[in-house]
């Protein structure tokens, strides 16, 4: 098996010049190569967005600092948010989905390979266009949710927000086309025997997630088009001085924006569902509950957006309704957390780096979930809105949920993608440094927020505890930075001389581990018979097959 | 099967895009002067006639699809061509309407009505235009004899899009042109 993967001419031909290999990659329509290009893109933007975060934390390390001026600071926090959400989290998850889904369902490619390449490139160039704004007179500077009328030319003269609109429109088209591709692939290309009730949970979540993308992104695209018309052709949509409405932007944005935060968490939930099973060597607990609660989350996603707008003052009836619906989200999410805990219970737990991230996720995400429930209580929201408590909350769910999920996936699937194991010792250093740095940075920000420190302001005066808490928070950010460098080194070293993985290094349950590592250009020559949710388990244990 | 499912998903997503635009249009309705501006500027009869052209293009496309299934190559091409011509007439009508409105100094930057009207109808027109490009490609392929056998799903897939564009116009026309007279 090992020989087979090393002689794999399409992936690793030692005689092919590197320029030829790059050209082959650029023109590729193979889902595995596109998936890896997505991941590389996410990594590049992660480096950029992370640098922006470090610049901000450097500025905020001490009171009355003038390392960055207000103009630069506004651009950098905006770009940090936009980059991390649209050009790190989404491409990384799309990359994993595009790579893994066909393998998990026993297919040889996506339903529309060329559309797949199109989706990647348009997302990639969307990101380039966004960053070109730095060269074209200034980056967008009105925050990632870009509120009206601050986003209008009168308040933001540079071209930055035009680039924001166009970059996100391109990326939005890419997301929608990928989602279409994923749905069609899952619904039409499953190997015989793999009914919807036997889909691996990662595939299930990706399916639900793709419908979320299809339903949520159009609202953003409409808002961006209208904003672009405002800025370029003097339309009146969001220009309050000319009769437009700032509120309309908020509604259109958050009707997209709230589902968007689930778009970046649901695939991660899928990843955890696979990781918990494999590293507990136990079947998932409550398969149907996990799948059904995902659907519940997706439906609720469209009924909670006003909780981002409590401070607007829409009246008690409306805020009361949305406060209640927001609290409901806790139920399906809690169902999942308990299912994962129950999966671990009584299992033979192996604390690999992947599993460590999954376990850490349970804790961090619960903290983020609890501060989220706190925000659904309107009086608390009114007190804490636009403070560092918000920053702490959303980083606990974005980093503790999505980014940990991506790291768990990286350590879990790296052997499949490269044929070599990621070094576990270096990986554990990376894990502990990152988790400690992360909690140092963001846990303290809860207190800063409670003390009233406003977010998105480039500096702060000498107030008791502000400096020390901010200094520690910045130190945590640097620890995360160092951890990330360690991860990059780990990837580099493991690609060169990591342990050879073989087909199935984790004794896993799903079909991607049946084929070679890395898979040949044609994923499968044959696929074992699927008669349960753990097709590969059945194949390896013919006397002890699963019932369902 | 795959093609049609893909197009249905695209159309579903596009429908939400138009819903967002329509809601924005209705959102600005509350400013109160939409009824007056519609009565003042829009020619419901003329646009109604052009609407009939677009609606009949759905019928002709359906005929083209039927001819294709019955392997009547020649009549399929004729129906396709008719569909394209009808779509072009609709777009010409929209161009004429825009021209008249601009003559009356109703621009996108004139008022909330101008902004919402041009954006909503403009995005619909863009979809008609894209549809016409696709139909033209389809016609060229048909001329080259690509669709000799009646097994391809391409025509019915594009049909989903074309009928969708028509359906959107029915809603848009109702909201913009008819609703002010009812309410």
Interface residues (C-beta under 8 A of the other chain):
Chain A: X111 X112 X176 X179 X180 X181 X183 X184 X187 X188 X214 X215 X217 X218 X219 X221 X222 X223 X225 X226 X229 X230 X233 X234 X235 X236 X237 X243 X244 X245 X248 X252 X255
Chain B: X1 X2 X5 X6 X9 X10 X12 X13 X14 X16 X17 X19 X20 X21 X24 X27 X28 X31 X108 X109 X111 X112 X114 X115 X116 X118 X119 X123
